[in-house]
Each structure stands twice: as C-alpha cells, then as structure tokens.
Amino acid sequence: MANLRDIRRRIKSVKNTAQITRAMQLVAASKMKKAQDAALAGRPYAHLMAKVLGPVAGRIVDFEHPFLEERTTTTRGIIVVSTDKGLCGGLNSNLFREIPAKDESVKYITVGRKASQYISRSGRGLAADFTISDSIHFMEVKAVIKFAIDLFINNEIDSVEILYSSFVNTLRQDSRLVPLLPLTSIEDALQELGIDSTNTDDREMNYEPSAEAVLKELLPLYVRRQFFSMVQGAKASEHSARMVAMKSATDNANNLIDSLTLDYNKARQAAITQEILEIAAATASNG
C-alpha cells in the first residue's frame, strides 16, 4: 500500500503542476495577442507620416546628418533585447548564440534581466542595462535608444545594432542582429518608413522652419520608431515562446498523469489479487 500512496502523491503533484502551466499558457496567450495588436496599431501612424512628409526628401540636396556619417567601425554598440523571466523555451539561448566573440570590441546595452546576467557572467563590456514592462511604454524604449544614440554621437561607439527575437508566427521566432546606425543612406531610411523619396509633387509647399529642419527631426524619429517596433516584436516573441513552452509542459504533465494512473491501477489490481490469494490460501489451510 505504501507504493500506492507514493503513486497517488505523484499524481496529485503532477496535476498541480499541470494547473500552473495551463494558467501560465493562457496568460502568455493573452499577452501575446496584446503585443501583436500594439505592433499593428503603430502602422497607421507611419503611413500618415509618409503621406505628410513624403515629398520632403525629393526637395533636399546634399543633406548632412550625424546618423548618415560613414565611419570605420572599431567599437560596436549592440542592444540585446531579451526577457526578464525564463520559462520561454530556447528563446534566450538562441538569442545569445548570435552575440559576437569576446575578443571583439563591443559595448553592450541590455534590455531584460536575462541579457544583463549573461553579458555580466561572460565577462563582456556592459555599458548599461534596462528593463521594460510588458505594456511597453514608448518613454521606456526611448530612454534605451537615447542612451545608445548619445554614445554614437559622442564617438564612444561607431555603430548601433539591435539583437532581438523577431516574431514570425506563434511557433517561430528568429534571432536577428540588425544594424541601425549609421544609416546607409537617406533613401534607404525613408523607404523603411514607407516614404517614397523620389515622389515629385508640382504643388508649391513651404516647410517651417525649412525642409532640412523637418528632415533633421524625421531621422531620430525614424530610429526611435524602428527600435520601438523591434521591442514590440521581441515582446510578442517572448509571450509566444512562453505559451508554446507551457503548452508543451501541460501536455507532458497530462501524459505523465495518464502513465501514473495506469501504474496505480496495475498496482492496485496486483494488491487486490494478492489479498484474494492470501484469503484463498488461508481458507484452504483451515479446511
């Protein structure tokens, strides 16, 4: 009977675990939907920006901006966007595989506790670490990219790259290392925004204070919006990976419960059979 008690305890423990992982799966699914909706909600803003500011690029010649400055890269700046918590499968481990070797000159800016712990533990240069809430407020993201831009403008780093988990679909998240600064050209930057720099408009337009000033403000906005979009994708990837991992854990727990229930029934049947044999043997000896 002790064996039966042990099996019952294990079944109860696994059932409790399955309830927890099931709840975490549902929470992650809800957060994933919100993260996807937030990413889609920003598209009308970009389209309106393109509609209003599209003609600016075609009217400017020999435009200069620090973001367009060509440099020889000696020290790279990499923003690593990871998760604060675990239980999301191999999402973070796959991300960390894309981190350059230690012998390269790199300054790291981390978003998420897992990245800061990995960078510190591996002895790499950690310039700053940030945390961002699940609701992803723009001001939180702006603080991260502002820190990186300041390092870039002050020539402490020669490039800004983003390492994050790109959301493809619920079952797939790709680790991507994307260069952000310096921008290769003004045309490429505007094309990423959906702005056609070759667009010609015969109407007379006045820009206050000037077309150059408008475009000067547009480029930092472009960089911030690009990074904000990447962080939103990384959050969607996190919740998706956690949902899949928790679903797998729940399924494994249910399979284990079925197996333990079968073992329990077999042990119980064996115990009953043994009792019947002992009663039959006792009856025969008394007869």
C-alpha positions as CSV (number, residue, x, y, z in Angstrom):
1,M,0.0,0.0,0.0
2,A,3.0,2.3,0.5
3,N,3.7,2.1,-3.2
4,L,0.1,3.1,-3.9
5,R,0.4,6.1,-1.6
6,D,3.6,7.2,-3.4
7,I,1.9,7.0,-6.8
8,R,-1.2,8.9,-5.5
9,R,1.2,11.7,-4.2
10,R,2.9,11.9,-7.6
11,I,-0.4,12.1,-9.5
12,K,-1.5,14.9,-7.2
13,S,1.8,16.7,-7.6
14,V,1.8,16.5,-11.4
15,K,-1.9,17.6,-11.5
16,N,-1.0,20.7,-9.5
17,T,1.9,21.4,-11.9
18,A,-0.3,21.0,-14.9
19,Q,-2.8,23.5,-13.5
20,I,0.0,26.0,-13.1
21,T,1.5,25.5,-16.5
22,R,-2.0,25.7,-18.1
23,A,-2.7,29.0,-16.3
24,M,0.7,30.4,-17.5
25,Q,-0.1,29.3,-21.0
26,L,-3.4,31.2,-21.0
27,V,-1.7,34.3,-19.6
28,A,1.0,34.2,-22.2
29,A,-1.5,33.8,-25.0
30,S,-3.4,36.8,-23.8
31,K,-0.2,38.9,-23.5
32,M,0.9,37.7,-27.0
33,K,-2.3,38.9,-28.5
34,K,-2.0,42.3,-26.9
35,A,1.7,42.6,-28.1
36,Q,0.6,41.8,-31.6
37,D,-2.2,44.3,-31.5
38,A,0.1,47.0,-30.2
39,A,2.6,46.4,-33.0
40,L,-0.2,46.7,-35.6
41,A,-1.6,49.8,-34.0
42,G,1.5,51.8,-34.9
43,R,1.2,51.3,-38.6
44,P,-1.4,54.0,-39.3
45,Y,1.0,56.5,-37.7
46,A,3.8,55.5,-40.0
47,H,1.5,55.7,-43.0
48,L,0.3,59.2,-42.0
49,M,3.9,60.3,-41.6
50,A,4.7,59.1,-45.1
51,K,1.7,60.9,-46.5
52,V,2.6,64.2,-44.9
53,L,6.4,64.2,-45.2
54,G,6.9,62.1,-48.3
55,P,7.7,65.0,-50.7
56,V,10.4,66.4,-48.4
57,A,13.2,64.0,-49.4
58,G,13.0,64.8,-53.1
59,R,13.4,68.5,-52.4
60,I,16.7,68.3,-50.5
61,V,20.2,68.1,-52.0
62,D,23.5,67.4,-50.1
63,F,21.8,66.8,-46.8
64,E,24.2,66.0,-43.9
65,H,23.3,64.4,-40.6
66,P,25.3,62.6,-37.9
67,F,23.2,59.5,-38.5
68,L,24.4,59.3,-42.1
69,E,28.1,59.8,-41.3
70,E,30.3,56.9,-42.6
71,R,32.7,55.6,-40.0
72,T,35.4,53.0,-39.7
73,T,33.9,50.6,-37.1
74,T,36.4,50.0,-34.3
75,T,33.9,49.7,-31.4
76,R,30.5,48.2,-32.0
77,G,27.4,49.1,-29.9
78,I,24.9,46.3,-29.6
79,I,21.5,46.5,-27.8
80,V,20.4,43.0,-26.7
81,V,16.7,42.6,-26.2
82,S,16.0,39.6,-24.0
83,T,13.3,38.6,-21.4
84,D,13.2,39.3,-17.7
85,K,11.9,35.9,-16.9
86,G,12.5,32.4,-18.1
87,L,10.2,29.5,-18.9
88,C,10.1,30.5,-22.6
89,G,11.9,27.5,-24.2
90,G,15.1,28.2,-26.0
91,L,14.3,31.8,-26.9
92,N,17.1,33.4,-24.9
93,S,19.7,30.7,-25.5
94,N,19.1,31.0,-29.3
95,L,19.5,34.8,-29.0
96,F,22.8,34.6,-27.1
97,R,24.3,32.4,-29.7
98,E,24.3,35.4,-32.0
99,I,26.4,37.5,-29.6
100,P,29.9,38.2,-31.1
101,A,33.0,36.5,-29.6
102,K,34.6,38.1,-26.6
103,D,37.7,39.2,-28.5
104,E,35.7,41.8,-30.5
105,S,35.5,45.4,-29.2
106,V,31.8,45.7,-28.3
107,K,29.8,47.7,-25.8
108,Y,26.6,46.1,-24.8
109,I,23.3,47.7,-23.8
110,T,20.8,45.2,-22.5
111,V,17.1,45.2,-22.2
112,G,15.9,42.4,-19.9
113,R,17.5,40.7,-16.9
114,K,18.5,37.5,-18.8
115,A,20.7,39.5,-21.2
116,S,22.3,41.6,-18.4
117,Q,23.0,38.4,-16.4
118,Y,24.5,36.7,-19.5
119,I,26.7,39.6,-20.5
120,S,28.0,40.2,-17.0
121,R,28.6,36.5,-16.4
122,S,30.5,36.1,-19.6
123,G,32.8,39.0,-18.9
124,R,31.8,41.2,-21.7
125,G,31.5,45.0,-21.6
126,L,28.2,46.1,-20.3
127,A,27.6,49.8,-20.8
128,A,24.0,49.9,-19.3
129,D,21.1,47.6,-18.6
130,F,17.4,48.5,-18.8
131,T,14.1,46.8,-18.1
132,I,10.9,47.3,-20.0
133,S,7.4,46.4,-18.8
134,D,5.0,44.1,-20.6
135,S,2.9,47.1,-21.7
136,I,5.9,48.6,-23.4
137,H,5.6,52.3,-22.8
138,F,7.3,54.4,-25.5
139,M,9.2,56.5,-22.9
140,E,10.8,53.4,-21.6
141,V,12.0,52.4,-25.1
142,K,13.0,56.0,-25.8
143,A,15.4,56.0,-22.8
144,V,17.2,53.0,-24.2
145,I,17.7,54.2,-27.7
146,K,18.6,57.7,-26.4
147,F,21.5,56.2,-24.4
148,A,22.8,54.4,-27.5
149,I,22.4,57.5,-29.7
150,D,24.4,59.5,-27.2
151,L,27.2,57.0,-27.2
152,F,27.2,57.1,-31.0
153,I,27.2,60.9,-31.3
154,N,30.0,61.1,-28.7
155,N,32.1,58.7,-30.8
156,E,32.2,56.1,-27.9
157,I,30.8,53.6,-30.3
158,D,30.9,53.5,-34.1
159,S,27.7,51.7,-34.8
160,V,24.4,50.7,-33.2
161,E,23.0,47.2,-33.8
162,I,19.9,45.5,-32.3
163,L,19.9,41.9,-31.3
164,Y,16.4,40.7,-30.7
165,S,13.9,37.8,-31.3
166,S,11.9,38.7,-34.4
167,F,8.3,37.5,-34.2
168,V,7.5,35.4,-37.4
169,N,4.5,33.4,-36.1
170,T,3.4,31.6,-32.9
171,L,5.7,28.7,-33.5
172,R,8.7,30.6,-34.9
173,Q,10.9,33.4,-33.6
174,D,14.1,34.2,-35.4
175,S,17.1,35.8,-33.6
176,R,18.2,38.8,-35.7
177,L,21.2,41.2,-35.4
178,V,20.0,44.3,-37.3
179,P,22.3,47.4,-37.9
180,L,20.5,50.6,-37.0
181,L,23.2,53.3,-37.1
182,P,24.8,54.7,-39.1
183,L,22.1,54.7,-41.8
184,T,23.3,53.7,-45.2
185,S,21.5,56.5,-47.0
186,I,18.6,58.8,-46.6
187,E,16.7,57.0,-49.3
188,D,17.0,53.7,-47.5
189,A,15.9,55.2,-44.2
190,L,12.8,56.8,-45.8
191,Q,12.0,53.6,-47.7
192,E,11.9,51.8,-44.4
193,L,9.3,54.3,-43.2
194,G,7.3,53.8,-46.4
195,I,8.2,57.2,-47.8
196,D,9.0,57.5,-51.5
197,S,11.9,59.9,-51.7
198,T,11.5,60.0,-55.5
199,N,8.0,61.3,-55.2
200,T,7.5,64.5,-57.1
201,D,4.8,67.0,-56.4
202,D,4.3,70.1,-58.6
203,R,2.4,72.0,-55.8
204,E,4.1,74.8,-54.0
205,M,5.0,73.7,-50.5
206,N,6.5,75.7,-47.7
207,Y,8.2,74.0,-44.8
208,E,8.7,75.8,-41.5
209,P,11.4,76.5,-40.5
210,S,12.8,74.6,-43.5
211,A,12.7,71.3,-45.3
212,E,16.1,70.4,-43.9
213,A,15.0,71.1,-40.4
214,V,11.9,68.9,-40.9
215,L,14.0,66.0,-42.2
216,K,16.5,66.5,-39.4
217,E,13.8,65.8,-36.9
218,L,12.4,62.9,-39.0
219,L,15.6,60.8,-38.8
220,P,15.8,60.5,-35.0
221,L,12.0,59.7,-35.1
222,Y,12.7,57.0,-37.6
223,V,15.4,55.4,-35.4
224,R,13.2,55.5,-32.3
225,R,10.2,54.1,-34.1
226,Q,12.3,51.3,-35.6
227,F,13.7,50.3,-32.3
228,F,10.2,50.6,-30.7
229,S,8.9,48.2,-33.3
230,M,11.7,45.7,-32.7
231,V,11.0,45.7,-29.0
232,Q,7.3,45.1,-29.6
233,G,8.2,42.2,-31.8
234,A,10.6,40.8,-29.2
235,K,7.8,41.0,-26.6
236,A,5.4,39.2,-28.9
237,S,8.1,36.5,-29.4
238,E,8.6,36.2,-25.6
239,H,4.9,35.6,-24.9
240,S,4.6,33.3,-27.9
241,A,7.6,31.2,-26.9
242,R,6.3,31.0,-23.3
243,M,2.8,30.0,-24.4
244,V,4.3,27.2,-26.6
245,A,6.6,26.0,-23.8
246,M,3.8,26.0,-21.2
247,K,1.5,24.1,-23.6
248,S,4.2,21.5,-24.1
249,A,4.7,21.3,-20.3
250,T,1.0,20.9,-19.8
251,D,0.8,18.2,-22.4
252,N,3.8,16.3,-20.9
253,A,2.2,16.6,-17.4
254,N,-1.1,15.1,-18.7
255,N,0.8,12.3,-20.4
256,L,2.6,11.6,-17.1
257,I,-0.7,11.6,-15.2
258,D,-2.1,9.0,-17.6
259,S,1.0,6.9,-17.2
260,L,1.0,7.2,-13.4
261,T,-2.8,6.4,-13.3
262,L,-2.1,3.2,-15.3
263,D,0.7,2.3,-12.9
264,Y,-1.6,3.0,-10.0
265,N,-4.4,0.8,-11.4
266,K,-1.9,-2.0,-12.1
267,A,-0.5,-1.8,-8.6
268,R,-4.0,-1.6,-7.0
269,Q,-5.1,-4.7,-9.1
270,A,-2.0,-6.6,-8.0
271,A,-2.7,-5.7,-4.4
272,I,-6.3,-6.9,-4.6
273,T,-5.2,-10.1,-6.4
274,Q,-2.6,-10.7,-3.7
275,E,-5.2,-10.3,-0.9
276,I,-7.6,-12.7,-2.7
277,L,-4.8,-15.3,-3.0
278,E,-4.0,-14.9,0.7
279,I,-7.6,-15.3,1.7
280,A,-8.0,-18.4,-0.5
281,A,-4.8,-19.9,0.9
282,A,-6.0,-19.3,4.4
283,T,-9.4,-20.9,3.7
284,A,-7.8,-23.9,2.1
285,S,-5.4,-24.5,5.1
286,N,-8.3,-24.2,7.6
287,G,-10.4,-26.6,5.6
